[in-house]
Amino acid sequence: MKQKSYKRRVETLMYLFDGDKVLLGLKKRRLGAGRWNGFGGGQEGGETLEQAAIRETKEEIGVDVQSTQYHGVIDFYLEHAGEIHEVHIFSATQFSGEPCESDEMTPQWFLKTAIPYADMWPSDVHWMPYLLKGKTFRGTINFTDYTTIQSVEIREL
């Protein structure tokens, strides 16, 4: 049987924390529109993953991140699209500037105990608890389409 070929996209996600709150953004366009998510995207011009996450956060909500913590990576297989999204996840507690809306995201603070999972990617409920506890992890999540998960494997490192 022939192995399916996937196009790999390397991306970042940044989550900002302030005490018992996490900042999420309501995505306004492209993949994930209408869902709450972290801030991020791809690398540009030789950036490190951390630099890309910091730049994307600034572009999407106007916040300057001073330092980050790396939490790990999840490979999201999108079977129907023939893509793997290799997403590197960061968090920060040290940042400056007031989060503001952009043409891509509308930021909003949520209590860690009141994450709007019903309005997020269906996989977030599986890996986000690791992030909220400050853990480092590695995962693979297979989607058959944008709303249906075929399998999930998350392990703490």
C-alpha positions in Angstrom: 0.0 0.0 0.0 1.3 3.4 -0.9 2.2 5.8 1.9 0.2 9.1 1.7 2.4 12.2 1.1 1.8 15.2 3.4 2.9 18.8 3.0 4.5 19.9 6.3 4.0 23.4 7.7 6.1 24.5 10.7 4.2 27.0 12.8 4.1 28.5 16.3 1.5 29.3 18.9 2.0 31.8 21.8 -0.2 31.9 24.9 0.0 34.8 27.4 -0.7 34.3 31.0 -1.6 36.8 33.8 -2.1 35.1 37.1 -5.1 32.8 36.7 -6.0 34.1 33.3 -4.9 33.2 29.7 -5.2 35.4 26.7 -6.9 33.9 23.6 -7.7 35.4 20.3 -10.8 34.9 18.2 -9.5 34.2 14.7 -11.2 36.4 12.2 -9.9 34.9 8.9 -8.2 31.9 7.2 -7.7 28.5 8.9 -9.5 28.5 12.2 -11.7 31.5 11.6 -14.4 31.8 14.3 -12.4 29.8 16.8 -10.5 30.9 19.9 -6.8 30.2 19.7 -3.3 31.3 20.7 -1.3 33.8 18.6 1.2 32.7 16.0 2.1 31.6 12.5 5.1 30.7 10.4 8.8 31.7 10.5 10.1 34.5 8.2 13.7 35.2 7.0 15.7 32.9 9.2 13.8 33.5 12.4 14.0 31.0 15.2 10.7 29.5 16.3 10.7 31.7 19.4 11.4 34.8 17.3 8.5 33.9 15.0 6.1 33.4 18.0 7.1 36.8 19.5 6.8 38.6 16.1 3.4 37.0 15.3 2.1 38.0 18.7 3.1 41.6 18.2 1.5 41.6 14.7 -1.7 40.0 15.8 -2.4 41.8 19.1 0.2 44.6 19.5 1.9 43.1 22.6 5.7 42.9 23.1 6.8 39.6 24.7 9.9 39.8 26.8 10.6 36.2 27.5 9.0 32.8 26.7 8.7 29.3 27.9 8.8 26.5 25.4 6.1 23.8 26.0 6.6 21.4 23.1 5.3 20.4 19.7 2.2 18.8 18.3 1.9 17.4 14.8 -1.6 18.0 13.6 -2.4 15.7 10.6 -5.1 17.1 8.4 -6.0 13.9 6.4 -8.4 15.6 4.1 -6.0 18.5 3.2 -2.9 16.3 3.0 -1.1 18.5 5.5 0.8 18.2 8.7 0.9 21.3 10.9 4.0 21.0 13.1 3.0 23.5 15.8 5.5 24.6 18.5 3.8 26.0 21.6 5.2 28.8 23.8 3.9 30.8 26.7 4.8 34.1 28.3 4.1 35.9 31.6 6.4 38.9 30.9 5.1 41.2 28.2 4.2 44.9 27.7 1.4 46.7 25.9 -2.3 46.3 26.0 -3.7 43.6 23.7 -5.6 45.1 20.9 -7.7 43.8 18.0 -6.2 43.4 14.6 -7.6 42.4 11.2 -6.7 38.8 12.2 -7.6 38.4 15.9 -9.8 39.7 18.6 -8.0 39.1 22.0 -9.9 38.3 25.2 -8.8 37.2 28.7 -10.3 33.9 30.1 -9.9 32.3 33.5 -7.9 29.1 33.3 -10.9 27.4 34.8 -13.3 28.8 32.1 -11.6 28.0 28.8 -14.1 28.1 25.9 -13.3 24.7 24.5 -16.6 24.4 22.7 -15.5 27.4 20.5 -11.9 26.2 19.9 -10.3 23.5 17.8 -11.7 20.1 19.0 -8.2 18.9 19.8 -7.4 21.8 22.3 -9.3 20.1 25.1 -6.7 17.2 24.9 -3.5 19.2 25.0 -4.3 22.5 26.6 -4.5 21.2 30.1 -0.8 20.4 29.9 -0.1 24.0 28.8 -2.3 25.4 31.6 -0.3 23.4 34.2 3.1 24.6 32.7 4.0 21.2 31.4 6.3 20.2 28.5 4.7 17.8 26.1 4.8 16.1 22.7 1.7 15.1 20.7 0.2 13.8 17.5 -3.4 14.5 16.6 -5.1 13.2 13.4 -8.1 15.0 11.9 -10.2 13.4 9.2 -11.6 16.8 8.5 -11.5 20.2 10.3 -14.0 19.1 13.0 -13.4 15.3 13.4 -10.5 13.8 15.4 -9.4 10.3 14.4 -6.8 9.9 17.1 -4.9 11.7 19.8 -1.6 11.0 21.5 -0.2 13.5 24.0 2.6 12.6 26.4 4.3 14.7 29.0 8.1 15.1 28.6 
